[in-house]
Amino acid sequence: MLEDDYIYFTMDKTKHIALVAHDGKKKEIVEWAEKHKEVLKQHFLCGTGTTAKLIAEKTGLPVRAFNSGPLGGDQQIGARIVEGNIDFIIFLWDPLESQPHDPDVKALLRIAVVYDIPIANNLATADFLLASRFMEETYDRRVANFNKVMKQRIDEFSK
């Protein structure tokens, strides 16, 4: 495994979807979830604090709630990505509003890219993700083998 350039993670047919929205986007994500309720009910849903609770209350969908973003919810989702328990993210962030937990948001986006996690940051992309043929089949995500990269760096440093 240390020789391989990539490690593959398989997404099952039942996806683990994280739902996150900043305050100015919560109404949009709830309406989106209601519109796509029939598809979403076939998957495991989780989300940050208020967003998860609002979606669950307004749609009847089961959504596991983590802490709110500023209280560590973004980082909890990031940890689930590292553990292999998040397949993609719908994250409606508000580009016109300053966020006090911006470093946490960036950390979540960074770890999602590192682990090749699809991220929808707007409704159009969220619609495209749900309409993808990969929603109904398994999919292998390709992640750089960082153990190999680190070994190479150590070997180069040791010279």
N, C-alpha and C positions, 0 to 999 in steps of 0.2 A: 504494500500500500504506500510505503514511503517513496517509491519510485514513480508512482502515478502522478500525472500533472493535475488531475481532477478527481474529486470524489462526487459520487452521484447520490442524490436523495430523491426517493420516489414519493410523489404526492399520490395518495389514494383517490378513488372516485369521490369519496366523501372528503371534502376540503375543510381545513381549519382556517376560518376567515376572521381576521381581526378588523373591527370596526372602530374608527377613531374620528372625532370631529371637534374642531375648536368651537367655541361658543357661537360665533357668527355663522357656523355651518351645521349646527345640530338639527335645525329644522329640515335642512336639505337631506341629511343622511337618514333621518326618520322617514321622510316622504319617499326616498329612494328604496329603503328597506321595505316599506309597505307595498310599493309598486312591484318589487321583486320577491315578495314573500314566498311564493310557490317554489321558486328556485332555492332561496335561502334556507327554507325549512328542511331541505335535504342535506344540509351541511352543519358542521359544528361552528357556532358563532361565539366570539368573545369580543370584549371591547373595554375601553377605558371608562371608568366611573359613571358619570352622568350620561354619556352617550349610550352605553350599554343598557342602563336602566330605562332611558327614554324609549329606545327601540323596543325593548321587551314590553314595556307598558303599552305603547301605542300600536304595536303590531301583534302582540301575543307570541312572538318568536322567543324561544329560549336563548338568552345571551348571557354568557358568563361574564360577570363584571369584575374587573381589576380595579385598582385605585384610579383616581382621576389623574390626568396627565401630570399636573404640577406636583402631585404627591407620589409620583413614581410609577404611574400606570404605563407610561411609554416605555420605561425601562423593564417593567414586568413583561410586556409584550416582546421587547427585544430579547429578554432571557428565554422566552418560549421559542423564539426563532432559533437561537443557538441550540436549544434542546431538540429541535426538529418538530416542534408542535404548532407551527404557524405555516400555512401554505401561501397565503397572500393577504394583503392589507388593503382595505379601503380607508384612506386617511384624507378626509376633507379638511385641509388646513386653510386658514384664512390669511392670504398673502397681504392683505391690507391692514392687518392688526398685529401689533407687536406682542410677542408671547414671553411671559416671564420665565418660562421653562424651555426657551429656544434651544439651549444646549442638549436637553433631553430629546427634543424632537429631532435634532440633527443626528444624535447618536442612534436613534431608532431608524432613521432613514439610511444611515451608513451601514448598520448591521444588516438591514434588509438587502442592500446592494451586495454586501460581502457574501451573503447566503443565497443570492439569486432569487429573491422573493419578489414576485410581481407586486407593484404598488400602484393603486389608482389614487391620484390626488385631485381628481375632479369627477363629476358625474359621467361625462362622456367616456372616460377611461374605465370607470366602474362598470358601465353598461357593456363595453367591449369585452371586459374580462368575463362577465357573466354569460355573454353570448358565445364565448370561445368554445370550440369543440373539446378543449381540454377540461372543461368543467364536468364532462361526463365520462372521462377516462383517466387512467393514470398518466402521470407526467414525470419525467426524470429531470430534476434541476441539476445543473453542473456547477460545482463550486470548486474554486482553486484549492489545491491541496496545500494548505498553509504550513503543515508539518514539513513538507518537502522544501518549501520556500525558506522556512526558518533554519532547517538543517543546512541548506546551501549558504545562507548568510553566516551561520556559525563557522562552517568550513572555510569560507572566504576570510572571515575575521581572524581565524586561527593561523592563517598562513603567514 
